[in-house]
Amino acid sequence: MATTTLGEGATPRGGRRSTAPRLRTPRRPRHPRHHTVNRPRRSVPLTLVTGLVLLYTLVPLLWLLVNSTKTQSSLLNSFGLWFSGDFALFSNIADTLTYDDGVFLRWLLNTLLYVVIGAGGATALAVLGGYALAKFDFPGKRAVFAIVLGAIAVPGTALAVPTFLMFSEMGLTNTPWAVIIPSLISPFGLYLMWVFATDAIPTELMEAARIDGAGELRTFLRVSLPLLAPGIVTVLLFTMVATWNNYFLPLIMIKDPDWYPLTLGLNSWNAQAATAGGEAIFHLVITGSLLTILPLIAAFLLLQRYWQSGLAAGSVKE
């Protein structure tokens, strides 16, 4: 049976015209489409504070770079934050490396020795200790945690004098071991690796390796160690910077200039430049300071991506 649709004014069966108006569905008003984009909120005070911190950080580096290009006479008679006179950077570097029979190179090698053995050993011990504390249960674990936190809270300068007295009784003062052995202990690096290893290494993955027949050493080397790479680089950078810039410990431990690190060596040059007639080596102090920070800048630039991923690890939970 066919059906007929009645429009407005149509006559249904029976001959009567329908006077009822046709009902229409009201249309919704059209609104313009807005594409929302998640833009970061800007804070003017925060931007100003960040700019001041950046300025405070970069101005000393700019001053150091600019004044390393000046001759000794230009240093005394020119504005510190702008170039003047002849460009003498390369000649200043040559003078710095050859002054006093190349003692700067000797200090550089000493610093590298302290960093490679001290910072490298501190990183290795922090990795082993942090991994064990994170993935193994043993009696006294809470006591170890409290000791580590307490060691972080104690400043290194407070332990310098007792360390000197102990090393003096052992006959290790005025030797490289007096700087290397204390540098092997890094409570902050141990705590950082502890926290990082807790989230970076799934326990199920270690159990699967053990089921497959891997021992604890092989599980650590083949399974856990690659996952700890970002944390290892982060701890290595922290310990390297701390050892490279260490000043107070070598100051009280070492008296022989042949075992000075760069920090003590440059300080001795600076003290010599402050005396009457010592102004002739002031440009060596500035150029040596520039050469001292270049390895640290190169290390941060080369290991930046590993360092950033290590700091961000654990900040996002899946």
HUUR-V913375 format. One record per backbone hydrogen bond with DSSP energy under -0.5 kcal/mol. CO is the residue of the C=O (numbers start at 0). NH is the residue of the N-H. If there is no record, write none. Layout:
BEGIN
co/nh
CO/NH
CO/NH
END
This chain:
BEGIN
co/nh
4/6
6/9
9/11
9/17
11/14
15/11
17/8
32/34
33/35
36/38
41/43
42/46
43/47
44/48
45/49
46/50
47/51
48/52
49/53
50/54
51/55
52/56
53/57
54/58
55/59
56/60
57/61
58/62
59/63
60/64
61/65
62/66
63/67
65/68
66/69
68/87
70/74
71/75
72/76
78/81
85/87
87/91
88/92
89/93
90/94
91/95
92/96
93/97
94/98
97/100
98/102
98/103
101/105
102/106
103/107
104/108
105/109
106/110
107/111
108/112
109/113
110/114
111/115
112/116
112/117
113/117
113/118
114/118
114/119
116/120
117/121
118/122
119/123
120/124
121/125
122/126
123/127
124/128
125/129
126/130
127/131
128/132
129/133
130/134
131/135
137/140
139/143
140/144
141/145
142/146
143/147
144/148
145/149
146/150
147/151
148/152
149/153
152/154
154/157
154/158
155/158
156/159
156/160
158/162
159/163
160/164
161/165
162/166
163/167
164/168
165/169
166/170
166/171
166/172
167/170
171/174
171/177
174/177
175/178
175/179
176/180
178/182
179/183
180/183
181/184
183/185
185/189
186/190
187/191
188/192
189/193
190/194
191/195
192/196
193/197
194/198
195/198
195/199
196/200
199/201
201/205
202/206
203/207
204/208
205/209
206/210
207/211
208/213
209/212
214/218
215/219
216/220
217/221
217/222
218/222
218/223
219/224
222/226
223/227
224/227
225/228
227/231
228/232
229/233
230/234
231/235
232/236
233/237
234/238
235/239
236/240
237/241
238/242
239/243
240/244
242/245
246/250
247/251
248/252
249/253
252/173
254/256
255/258
256/259
260/264
261/265
262/266
263/267
264/268
265/269
266/270
267/271
268/272
269/273
271/274
274/277
276/279
277/280
278/281
280/284
281/285
282/286
283/287
284/288
285/289
286/290
287/291
288/292
289/293
290/294
292/296
293/297
294/298
295/299
296/300
297/301
298/302
300/303
302/306
303/307
304/308
305/309
306/310
307/311
308/312
311/314
END
